[in-house]
Amino acid sequence: MQFTKAEEYGMLGVLFLSEKEVGSITPLSEIAEAKEIPEKFLAKIFQSLSRASIVRSHRGVRGGFSY
């Protein structure tokens, strides 16, 4: 089975979040750096995942994403 880059990066990002403590907020930059994914591309992917209620987005200085 083949996945698009967006699908692959989305799964890698969600898997990275799943390794964290439930409810802990992880900055997008940390996810992008750890998985070697372009941050701007990952931001678009995570925006879609947030709209689909797969991840939660958190705004502000200490913002990021949680699972």
C-alpha positions as CSV (number, residue, x, y, z in Angstrom):
1,M,0.0,0.0,0.0
2,Q,1.3,3.4,-0.9
3,F,0.7,6.6,1.0
4,T,1.1,10.2,-0.1
5,K,3.7,12.3,1.7
6,A,0.9,14.1,3.6
7,E,-0.6,10.8,4.8
8,E,2.8,9.5,5.8
9,Y,3.8,12.7,7.6
10,G,0.4,12.8,9.4
11,M,0.8,9.3,10.7
12,L,4.4,9.9,11.8
13,G,3.3,13.0,13.6
14,V,0.3,11.3,15.4
15,L,2.5,8.4,16.3
16,F,5.0,10.8,17.8
17,L,2.2,12.5,19.9
18,S,1.0,9.1,21.0
19,E,4.4,8.4,22.7
20,K,3.9,11.5,24.9
21,E,1.8,11.7,28.1
22,V,-1.9,12.0,27.3
23,G,-2.9,15.7,27.2
24,S,0.6,17.0,27.2
25,I,1.1,19.8,24.7
26,T,3.9,19.3,22.1
27,P,5.1,22.2,19.9
28,L,4.8,21.5,16.2
29,S,8.5,22.4,15.8
30,E,9.5,19.5,18.1
31,I,7.5,17.1,16.1
32,A,8.8,18.4,12.8
33,E,12.4,18.2,14.0
34,A,12.1,14.8,15.6
35,K,10.6,13.3,12.5
36,E,12.5,15.4,9.9
37,I,9.4,16.8,8.3
38,P,9.2,20.3,6.9
39,E,7.4,22.4,9.6
40,K,5.2,24.4,7.2
41,F,3.9,21.2,5.5
42,L,3.3,19.6,8.8
43,A,1.4,22.6,10.0
44,K,-1.1,22.2,7.1
45,I,-1.4,18.5,7.8
46,F,-2.0,19.0,11.5
47,Q,-4.6,21.8,10.8
48,S,-6.6,19.1,8.9
49,L,-6.1,16.6,11.7
50,S,-7.3,19.1,14.2
51,R,-10.4,19.9,12.2
52,A,-11.1,16.1,12.1
53,S,-10.7,15.9,15.9
54,I,-7.8,13.5,15.6
55,V,-5.4,15.9,17.4
56,R,-6.1,19.0,19.6
57,S,-4.5,22.3,18.8
58,H,-3.5,24.7,21.5
59,R,-2.8,28.4,20.8
60,G,-0.4,30.8,22.4
61,V,3.2,30.9,23.5
62,R,3.1,27.5,24.9
63,G,0.8,26.2,22.2
64,G,1.2,23.1,20.1
65,F,-0.7,19.9,19.7
66,S,-2.0,17.1,22.0
67,Y,-3.5,13.7,21.4
